[in-house]
């Protein structure tokens, strides 16, 4: 379902429905009661991922500096774990970026 292409008219209609549902507090309350996760807009998810990658990078580099200065093996292992999380986030960001950069063939009408 990820690769479904919508016409501009369908996109506008879907955006209107999402806006209307977003303004309905009773609907949002029912979704929360059912345990349905309320999705963040795609731009916010990307910004949150970028912020998390930056935070993990800063923490891991600080851990590396402290671990090397004090020759502490546990800190080196914690550094390795945070660095792996940083790399995983970077890979995910790269994949998202490359998907956005792919040229899409023109739609056949």
Steps between C-alpha positions, in 0.01 A plus 500: 500500500801733533544541125140594422487815291211740547378761259512865614122493546524189719783656703291813565199290601711288735659808656153648557381181671810491721446864600136435582584193709779689675252765618268244658601464868258212560659301218851565635387395850353176363821425314702553817266276699545226240876537531544614142820698457451852372746538214724801472527677168783367283704819536494474878612138491797594283592789728472277805725240337757764406494635857541148642794425270670825597439433870636145476804626309577763765449255787709230334788737427492628858502141626794421274700793633431410863559128445834557328614757758427264788563167320164375617378186320134530601483852357656373178224239473232762566666718235487210253129450567415867455716520189311205351172681568645809333601299194158333482336843505737629233422201279128558543538870414707411193238254381224759546705761317575265211133405464410866473769558237397214268351611177148376454372416155220719370151375566325339204158650435 
